[in-house]
């Protein structure tokens, strides 16, 4: 093992105490970067330096022990291997595959993608049935007590049921799968960018995500199950793409081809799109959501497979919902999957209408940016509570549940009862024992409570009620009702997101936006002739654009929900305006949460602080390397004393005239090779043939989510430790390299575009060690770079 100047750094496991510790930037003088000799430094100040984008976990030094917040817990993270490792093992694997096996591999890609659609469709349908029946039964019992004038008993029952459901959801997340808390979209987004963490897509996370989402939505929280459905789809796809598991006895040969991060990434992208399709019954919107929001790599072949997956989801849902509408699924009927039919309305608009719509887009952008700012503050406060333990997470969740129940049950008492319209007095008003627009609540016969019609319903029914106006010649919801509901939902949405339950932001944002749009329509009804329900839809679109900053996917999802292409120009206009306005203040909510959680997400455009740096400015030492034929004991000790997952391999004399870079070897491949005990007594090459006598190419495939091979599992004798092992067969002979004088911004673009985990930095001149250092994901993070050069790069 040969030390050289530099050190591999990045998201590569946990570094043990026997490594040489790195001096912190504060303890050593800050040297002037080599790039400043010819480049004038600019005072680059970007949003990431501000308090709004500062991560909760800040790492001032670049060690290999990296942490991030996943769900509601802090855990170590590392990068994924999207690069194809072109070593002799890989070449032998492809040489051994015949035409039948290659055909089988291609067919299995499609079979798994379609099967993901079936499973996610079933999961989405099950979630909706469960929510509709649990929440519907709770509201039915409470309503019966209200009809008997037993108001206190009704309140105790209502708040008690909500508290029990919230406690169960929080306990599942706190004790079984903390990674299931939250929407999961930031974690899926980071995974598809190349960041992996324990339990992001584990079976326990999948189970708790489904059950916790059902319990949380049924508990009356202002949250949705649409965000968790994206995480659910990703978990389903991950399990099917594991390539088998020795732990559970699933090691069939037909699934072993998918034991690599590249195929898993593609299938998980299909799963994320399937989750959106299952949540909204929007197959095209699901594909565009995956393209616009979550995935970092896209190609035409993946587009076709993803669209097929979402199409299967939609067909499964359509068949099951048709079956349930016959009364075979309990209280489940038209509820659950939010579907709004505005096709019967005449959409005509004037210049004055367009001006009002533009005003709605501006206001939605401002309120959406404010929502993102406040979510950031609330999550930082909640992180202090969640860090104290599982009990505190449960107490916080129950507290928010009690506050929500008091608001939804108590606020309708503050509004006056409204007489039912004469034409609806005998058929639809008041609504008793079912979902509808005219909740009786405490009102006398023939009257309804407008605020209870919004609060005392499931979130999906409340949205449907907000968009259902315009069919009658009266104001179903007054200004005070809409203002109270908007303020409450906006506030509760902020307070709820961050508790230890699976929670999505789509429904709170749509609720707030729809009520705000309806409010604007009520106030400006004399100016604009547009339907109040249409204003509610445009308000929801403006809030979605202002918070999530998605345009194309949200536009298509709303069109698929409303089934009316005539709304396209207005939705496009309001989305573009709201996103443009909100971008002037901060980033989208998911981008903020990704950064706040400490997930090292690589953006499309490199950070401003990388433009005046070169690759050699951020590598540090000492670099750990191996000789191409290395002593077994040296390899074992290095694996024990470091957490690195990639090591440069140096070809040195007498195997080469002068030291040269042979390639890069992965920790996982080293462990398999050592476990196979392919050793020699002398320092000589053995070749790939000797390796394949003992091991098969699939032995080097990446393990699934179960327990992989660790260095502690090796049981080598003292005699074996003094022998030698040939690393040529498992060394990637063509690693991606950059010269040390390359711009760091350019290197970051290559790193992200190629999906790399390691990038070797080589010297510009001869006569120096063949490799200067290794760039990993963490080396491109603005926080780390500013920690290295605080005197040059401002915080």
DRENDO-738424 format. One record per residue (C-alpha): residue in one letter; x, y, z. Coordinates in pm, whole numbers, padded with zeros to 5 digits, always signed. Layout:
N
AXYZ ...
***
This chain:
795
X+00000+00000+00000 X+00146+00330-00109 X+00052+00668+00035 X+00063+00969-00192 X-00042+01330-00167 X-00417+01358-00142 X-00690+01149+00007 X-01008+00991-00114 X-01294+01179+00036 X-01667+01170+00005 X-01973+00969+00090 X-01804+00635+00128 X-01898+00488+00460 X-01774+00563+00810 X-01410+00627+00879 X-01270+00440+01180 X-01041+00577+01443 X-00728+00415+01306 X-00713+00646+01005 X-00499+00954+01015 X-00734+01234+01117 X-00774+01531+00891 X-00692+01870+01031 X-00989+02098+01025 X-00975+02410+00815 X-00986+02619+01131 X-00678+02446+01274 X-00454+02492+00972 X-00365+02802+00775 X-00577+02851+00469 X-00359+02821+00165 X-00439+03017-00144 X-00588+02785-00409 X-00376+02719-00713 X-00645+02865-00935 X-00609+03213-00781 X-00269+03254-00940 X-00432+03330-01271 X-00800+03390-01189 X-00939+03691-01009 X-01169+03578-00732 X-01528+03688-00746 X-01744+03744-00442 X-01996+03474-00530 X-02287+03488-00291 X-02564+03238-00361 X-02884+03131-00190 X-02719+02823-00040 X-02515+03041+00192 X-02824+03196+00344 X-02987+03075+00658 X-03288+02951+00463 X-03078+02692+00278 X-02828+02603+00550 X-02840+02228+00626 X-02933+02106+00970 X-02621+01887+00965 X-02317+02094+00872 X-01984+01920+00804 X-01693+02159+00818 X-01438+01894+00724 X-01453+01643+00445 X-01419+01304+00611 X-01574+00982+00492 X-01827+00982+00775 X-02127+01164+00627 X-02468+01193+00790 X-02807+01316+00677 X-03164+01325+00804 X-03371+01051+00641 X-03736+01060+00739 X-03720+01161+01106 X-03383+01008+01199 X-03017+01086+01138 X-02821+00809+00964 X-02505+00762+00755 X-02525+00801+00378 X-02311+00701+00084 X-02311+00728-00293 X-02446+00480-00544 X-02245+00310-00819 X-02418+00413-01140 X-02095+00377-01335 X-02036+00050-01520 X-01724-00108-01370 X-01540-00233-01676 X-01308-00493-01526 X-01236-00850-01627 X-01526-00974-01415 X-01768-00754-01610 X-01621-00861-01944 X-01644-01227-01847 X-02004-01182-01741 X-02107-01044-02081 X-01900-01299-02270 X-02082-01578-02083 X-02429-01449-02178 X-02589-01598-02484 X-02858-01448-02702 X-03127-01617-02495 X-02997-01465-02171 X-02971-01119-02326 X-03328-01151-02454 X-03438-01270-02110 X-03274-00966-01950 X-03456-00725-02184 X-03792-00897-02131 X-03749-00892-01754 X-03704-00516-01762 X-04051-00481-01907 X-04207-00752-01690 X-04079-00590-01371 X-04187-00243-01485 X-04541-00364-01557 X-04551-00563-01233 X-04453-00248-01043 X-04759-00082-01195 X-04987-00362-01077 X-04852-00362-00719 X-04854+00018-00686 X-05208+00032-00826 X-05322-00220-00566 X-05140-00031-00289 X-05302+00298-00391 X-05645+00140-00409 X-05604-00025-00069 X-05495+00305+00086 X-05798+00487-00049 X-06042+00220+00062 X-05893+00218+00411 X-05897+00598+00446 X-06253+00633+00318 X-06385+00363+00549 X-06193+00461+00864 X-06249+00836+00827 X-06604+00787+00704 X-06695+00564+00999 X-06542+00816+01242 X-06737+01106+01091 X-07056+00898+01080 X-07040+00814+01450 X-06965+01177+01537 X-07251+01298+01318 X-07497+01060+01483 X-07409+01200+01825 X-07451+01553+01689 X-07801+01469+01565 X-07888+01358+01918 X-07760+01694+02053 X-07484+01512+02245 X-07222+01764+02143 X-06970+01700+02420 X-06977+01326+02359 X-06933+01391+01988 X-06630+01612+02055 X-06471+01356+02289 X-06529+01078+02038 X-06392+01289+01751 X-06079+01409+01927 X-06021+01067+02085 X-06038+00879+01754 X-05803+01127+01592 X-05557+01106+01880 X-05555+00725+01875 X-05499+00713+01499 X-05224+00976+01524 X-05054+00790+01806 X-05056+00465+01611 X-04910+00636+01301 X-04640+00813+01503 X-04549+00496+01694 X-04500+00304+01370 X-04268+00574+01237 X-04084+00630+01563 X-04011+00269+01654 X-04026+00062+01335 X-03932+00277+01035 X-03825+00638+01104 X-03739+00671+00733 X-04112+00653+00654 X-04186+00990+00815 X-04257+01282+00586 X-04351+01268+00222 X-04044+01072+00110 X-04013+01271-00214 X-03689+01445-00102 X-03537+01106-00018 X-03645+00952-00350 X-03518+01259-00531 X-03180+01224-00358 X-03164+00849-00425 X-03220+00898-00796 X-02946+01162-00783 X-02704+00901-00645 X-02739+00923-00264 X-02819+00610-00065 X-02903+00574+00302 X-03008+00292+00526 X-03379+00207+00512 X-03479+00466+00250 X-03641+00190+00042 X-03646-00097+00291 X-03944-00338+00332 X-04018-00198+00677 X-04028+00153+00531 X-04277+00038+00267 X-04507-00124+00524 X-04502+00173+00762 X-04542+00417+00474 X-04868+00256+00367 X-05011+00195+00714 X-04888+00526+00857 X-05029+00721+00565 X-05369+00556+00609 X-05372+00628+00982 X-05244+00985+00943 X-05497+01087+00680 X-05778+00915+00869 X-05675+01106+01183 X-05787+01428+01020 X-05442+01583+00976 X-05408+01847+00707 X-05190+01627+00492 X-05223+01401+00192 X-05128+01053+00087 X-05011+01162-00259 X-04651+01237-00156 X-04617+00911+00040 X-04753+00724-00263 X-04444+00837-00458 X-04223+00692-00185 X-04438+00378-00177 X-04394+00327-00552 X-04018+00371-00518 X-04006+00115-00234 X-04207-00139-00434 X-03976-00096-00733 X-03667-00126-00514 X-03783-00455-00364 X-03856-00601-00707 X-03518-00482-00837 X-03308-00623-00554 X-03201-00917-00766 X-03287-01165-00494 X-03195-01200-00128 X-03009-01478+00047 X-03163-01364+00376 X-03515-01447+00258 X-03420-01731+00025 X-03503-01534-00293 X-03203-01609-00511 X-03358-01719-00839 X-03128-01697-01138 X-03382-01510-01349 X-03371-01205-01122 X-02995-01189-01061 X-02937-00962-01363 X-03072-00665-01168 X-02806-00668-00896 X-02671-00328-00995 X-02761+00031-00912 X-02818+00127-01275 X-03113-00108-01335 X-03250-00036-00988 X-03243+00335-01061 X-03450+00291-01377 X-03708+00073-01206 X-03735+00308-00907 X-03800+00592-01151 X-04091+00387-01288 X-04211+00329-00932 X-04206+00701-00847 X-04409+00782-01158 X-04650+00499-01072 X-04703+00652-00727 X-04824+00980-00880 X-05045+00791-01123 X-05198+00593-00835 X-05255+00908-00627 X-05419+01123-00895 X-05520+00875-01167 X-05293+01079-01392 X-05068+00849-01597 X-04917+01120-01817 X-04878+01350-01518 X-04691+01074-01335 X-04441+01037-01618 X-04387+01412-01636 X-04353+01434-01257 X-04073+01179-01265 X-03906+01366-01549 X-03944+01715-01405 X-03905+01663-01032 X-03741+01343-00908 X-03506+01189-01162 X-03162+01322-01253 X-03100+01100-01559 X-03349+01040-01837 X-03354+00874-02177 X-03613+00774-02433 X-03614+00403-02343 X-03693+00489-01980 X-03972+00722-02094 X-04145+00436-02276 X-04116+00195-01982 X-04233+00458-01733 X-04538+00541-01943 X-04626+00170-01966 X-04602+00141-01588 X-04836+00434-01525 X-05080+00302-01786 X-05101-00029-01596 X-05163+00162-01271 X-05453+00349-01428 X-05610+00032-01568 X-05586-00144-01232 X-05742+00151-01052 X-06020+00187-01309 X-06115-00180-01280 X-06117-00177-00900 X-06302+00154-00865 X-06568+00035-01109 X-06613-00271-00891 X-06639-00060-00575 X-06900+00173-00716 X-07138-00121-00700 X-07131-00092-00321 X-06885-00373-00256 X-06620-00170-00070 X-06798-00029+00234 X-06812+00349+00246 X-06580+00379-00051 X-06757+00535-00346 X-06669+00844-00538 X-06431+00958-00264 X-06070+00867-00212 X-05905+00932-00544 X-05971+01300-00603 X-06137+01342-00941 X-06306+01665-01042 X-06530+01694-01343 X-06550+02053-01464 X-06625+01956-01821 X-06985+02076-01801 X-06882+02439-01752 X-06844+02687-02031 X-06490+02828-02017 X-06491+03168-02184 X-06286+03461-02063 X-06214+03823-02143 X-05913+04049-02097 X-06045+04149-01756 X-06067+03783-01658 X-05707+03730-01765 X-05598+04024-01552 X-05769+03870-01247 X-05608+03533-01323 X-05267+03699-01346 X-05328+03865-01010 X-05416+03524-00867 X-05088+03386-01002 X-04888+03667-00840 X-05060+03622-00504 X-05017+03245-00524 X-04646+03285-00593 X-04603+03520-00295 X-04798+03299-00056 X-04622+02988-00189 X-04279+03140-00128 X-04392+03241+00221 X-04514+02886+00282 X-04172+02746+00187 X-03997+02993+00415 X-04219+02904+00710 X-04193+02527+00642 X-03816+02564+00669 X-03848+02734+01007 X-04100+02484+01142 X-03893+02184+01035 X-03587+02325+01211 X-03783+02356+01535 X-03933+02008+01497 X-03588+01859+01434 X-03484+01968+01784 X-03785+01788+01932 X-03746+01474+01718 X-03379+01445+01810 X-03474+01382+02174 X-03621+01040+02104 X-03923+00840+01992 X-04145+00946+02282 X-04101+01313+02196 X-04197+01242+01836 X-04521+01078+01949 X-04602+01359+02193 X-04546+01620+01922 X-04768+01432+01680 X-05050+01391+01932 X-05025+01760+02025 X-05070+01866+01661 X-05356+01615+01632 X-05537+01771+01930 X-05487+02121+01789 X-05619+02010+01450 X-05923+01838+01604 X-06007+02143+01814 X-05990+02365+01506 X-06193+02141+01276 X-06460+02072+01539 X-06465+02409+01714 X-06443+02664+01432 X-06776+02562+01268 X-06950+02670+01590 X-06841+03027+01520 X-07033+03056+01195 X-07406+03100+01150 X-07633+02843+00993 X-07748+02899+00636 X-08092+02803+00503 X-08086+02535+00239 X-08172+02641-00118 X-08539+02560-00185 X-08459+02345-00488 X-08223+02129-00279 X-08407+02117+00051 X-08555+01775-00011 X-08268+01603-00195 X-07917+01724-00115 X-07945+01970+00172 X-07861+01918+00448 X-07610+01635+00408 X-07660+01373+00680 X-07470+01046+00701 X-07276+01093+00379 X-07022+01320+00214 X-07153+01634+00051 X-07159+02012+00035 X-07419+02083+00300 X-07320+01948+00642 X-07592+01987+00902 X-07356+01986+01204 X-07541+02170+01487 X-07789+02349+01262 X-08168+02301+01280 X-08349+02108+01007 X-08343+02277+00670 X-08013+02454+00739 X-07647+02374+00683 X-07312+02485+00826 X-07085+02607+00546 X-06763+02584+00749 X-06846+02233+00869 X-06895+02133+00504 X-06524+02200+00458 X-06379+02102+00796 X-06602+01807+00887 X-06505+01605+00580 X-06212+01415+00443 X-05957+01633+00265 X-06056+01492-00073 X-06423+01572-00015 X-06334+01922+00105 X-06147+01987-00220 X-06439+01850-00418 X-06674+02082-00233 X-06457+02385-00302 X-06458+02308-00674 X-06827+02230-00693 X-06962+02584-00673 X-07110+02773-00964 X-07405+02547-01032 X-07655+02747-00829 X-07748+03116-00809 X-07629+03167-00452 X-07303+03187-00259 X-07252+02851-00093 X-06943+02972+00098 X-06920+03330+00222 X-06614+03550+00260 X-06576+03484+00634 X-06608+03107+00579 X-06344+03099+00308 X-06108+03332+00493 X-06134+03124+00812 X-06083+02799+00626 X-05788+02932+00424 X-05610+03074+00729 X-05664+02756+00929 X-05557+02516+00655 X-05254+02728+00567 X-05143+02730+00933 X-05222+02365+01006 X-05044+02259+00687 X-04730+02429+00817 X-04761+02277+01164 X-04842+01925+01043 X-04561+01877+00791 X-04264+01759+00993 X-04437+01543+01254 X-04342+01176+01263 X-04611+01048+01026 X-04607+00988+00650 X-04732+01319+00516 X-04760+01479+00176 X-04780+01845+00080 X-04999+01815-00229 X-05332+01809-00047 X-05257+02093+00202 X-05134+02313-00083 X-05435+02228-00301 X-05674+02293-00011 X-05518+02629+00070 X-05498+02728-00295 X-05853+02624-00377 X-05998+02813-00081 X-05788+03119-00164 X-05895+03109-00529 X-06256+03079-00424 X-06206+03372-00188 X-06066+03586-00469 X-06364+03490-00685 X-06603+03595-00411 X-06432+03929-00361 X-06390+04005-00732 X-06709+03844-00857 X-06832+04175-00997 X-06515+04219-01203 X-06470+03870-01345 X-06731+03643-01493 X-06537+03321-01439 X-06694+03041-01239 X-06603+03034-00869 X-06514+02665-00891 X-06279+02745-01178 X-06117+03013-00964 X-06068+02750-00692 X-05889+02527-00941 X-05668+02812-01063 X-05591+02905-00702 X-05477+02548-00636 X-05256+02565-00946 X-05103+02895-00835 X-05017+02755-00492 X-04868+02439-00641 X-04652+02650-00871 X-04551+02878-00585 X-04450+02602-00344 X-04328+02310-00556 X-04214+02508-00862 X-04335+02240-01101 X-04510+02357-01415 X-04550+02095-01688 X-04629+01801-01461 X-04870+01997-01238 X-05045+02137-01545 X-05102+01792-01692 X-05207+01643-01356 X-05471+01914-01311 X-05595+01861-01664 X-05626+01488-01605 X-05810+01555-01279 X-06058+01796-01436 X-06091+01623-01773 X-06116+01956-01957 X-05858+02071-02212 X-06025+02413-02239 X-05865+02500-01904 X-05513+02453-02042 X-05434+02821-02128 X-05549+02952-01790 X-05366+02683-01592 X-05047+02740-01790 X-05067+03114-01735 X-05121+03096-01361 X-04848+02832-01314 X-04587+03029-01506 X-04662+03350-01319 X-04668+03191-00973 X-04343+03003-01031 X-04168+03311-01168 X-04275+03524-00873 X-04184+03261-00612 X-03841+03196-00768 X-03749+03554-00684 X-03751+03466-00313 X-03643+03103-00256 X-03626+02756-00404 X-03897+02492-00430 X-04005+02320-00113 X-03850+01984-00202 X-03518+02144-00298 X-03515+02325+00037 X-03590+02008+00231 X-03323+01809+00044 X-03060+02064+00138 X-03188+02108+00491 X-03171+01733+00554 X-02803+01740+00459 X-02847+01521+00151 X-02560+01600-00091 X-02772+01663-00399 X-02587+01756-00717 X-02771+02027-00907 X-02779+02051-01285 X-02577+02371-01270 X-02267+02370-01052 X-02257+02595-00749 X-02123+02948-00801 X-01837+02882-00560 X-01694+02616-00796 X-01641+02853-01088 X-01316+02999-00954 X-01173+02669-00829 X-00997+02380-01000 X-01010+02011-00915 X-00676+02018-00735 X-00804+02279-00489 X-01042+02047-00305 X-00853+01716-00287 X-00673+01650+00039 X-00442+01386+00174 X-00321+01132+00245 X-00462+00924-00040 X-00492+00549+00024 X-00384+00337-00273 X-00310-00029-00344 X-00044-00193-00556 X-00179-00404-00840 X-00050-00713-00655 X-00089-00635-00287 X-00019-00815+00038 X-00339-00960+00186 X-00268-00823+00532 X-00225-00469+00394 X-00562-00490+00217 X-00742-00621+00525 X-00592-00359+00755 X-00681-00081+00513 X-01040-00201+00487 X-01064-00215+00866 X-00912+00126+00922 X-01099+00320+00656 X-01454+00350+00536 X-01360+00424+00175 X-01544+00241-00099 X-01298+00305-00380 X-00919+00278-00396 X-00681+00373-00678 X-00465+00081-00792 X-00105+00164-00885 X+00104-00049-01120 X+00458-00010-00986 X+00795-00182-01043 X+00875-00458-01115 X+00534-00496-01286 X+00576-00164-01469 X+00879+00051-01564 X+00745+00338-01354 X+00445+00388-01126 X+00127+00434-01329 X-00247+00438-01260 X-00382+00089-01321 X-00742+00169-01233 X-00988+00181-00945 X-01106-00104-00723 X-01423-00114-00511 X-01439-00223-00148 X-01720-00470-00221 X-01512-00643-00489 X-01211-00661-00259 X-01417-00833+00010 X-01548-01094-00235 X-01197-01160-00365 X-01058-01199-00013 X-01346-01426+00082 X-01257-01648-00215 X-00898-01681-00084 X-00734-01655-00426 X-00386-01589-00289 X-00029-01659-00397 X+00291-01695-00200 X+00485-01463-00430 X+00408-01119-00572 X+00299-01233-00919 X-00001-01192-01144 X-00254-01474-01138 X-00500-01351-01402 X-00877-01372-01429 X-00884-01746-01505 X-00767-01827-01154 X-01043-01610-01006 X-01319-01771-01212 X-01217-02119-01097 X-01347-02026-00755 X-01588-01736-00810 X-01858-01654-01063 X-01921-01307-01206 X-02248-01278-01015 X-02060-01320-00687 X-01930-00967-00742 X-02277-00819-00802 X-02396-00562-00551 X-02593-00701-00260 X-02951-00593-00203 X-03095-00423+00101 X-03002-00717+00322 X-02673-00772+00498 X-02377-00755+00262 X-02027-00891+00311 X-01821-00696+00567 X-01455-00703+00654 X-01545-00844+00997 X-01684-01152+00823 X-01340-01247+00687 X-01166-01525+00878 X-00809-01531+00750 X-00515-01705+00912 X-00180-01543+00984 X-00027-01739+00699 X-00289-01608+00456 X-00236-01253+00575 X+00128-01275+00460 X+00032-01390+00111 X-00042-01176-00196 X-00358-01113-00397 X-00377-01001-00761 X-00616-00705-00802 X-00602-00688-01182 X-00917-00899-01243 X-01140-00674-01029 X-00982-00338-01113 X-01175-00097-01330 X-00913-00032-01598 X-01087+00275-01738 X-01192+00500-01449 X-01297+00853-01530 X-01009+01093-01469 X-00967+01470-01485 X-00651+01676-01479 X-00592+01871-01160 X-00622+02206-01340 X-00972+02139-01472 X-01238+02380-01348 X-01426+02238-01052 X-01755+02347-01209 X-01670+02154-01525 X-01569+01850-01320 X-01899+01872-01130 X-02097+01872-01455 X-01909+01561-01573 X-01953+01392-01235 X-02328+01444-01232 X-02387+01381-01599 X-02205+01047-01592 X-02352+00935-01259 X-02015+00877-01096 X-01916+00786-00745 X-01541+00840-00781 X-01342+01061-01015 X-00963+01034-01016 X-00759+01354-01032 X-00430+01311-01219 X-00130+01548-01224 X-00073+01791-01507 X+00304+01731-01519 X+00520+01419-01524 X+00748+01305-01248 X+00476+01310-00982 X+00261+01029-00838 X+00018+00899-01102 X-00292+01013-00909 X-00327+01330-00703 X-00654+01246-00531 X-01014+01138-00577 X-01319+01358-00616 X-01643+01232-00467 X-01986+01384-00429 X-01907+01570-00108 X-01617+01758-00269 X-01866+01953-00483 X-02086+02064-00191 X-02077+02441-00128 X-02063+02395+00249 X-01747+02187+00228 X-01579+02422-00019 X-01653+02724+00197 X-01511+02536+00493 X-01184+02494+00306 X-01156+02856+00192 X-01350+03081+00431 X-01113+03371+00363 X-01195+03368-00008 X-01547+03231-00042 X-01799+03423+00170 X-02052+03239+00387 
***
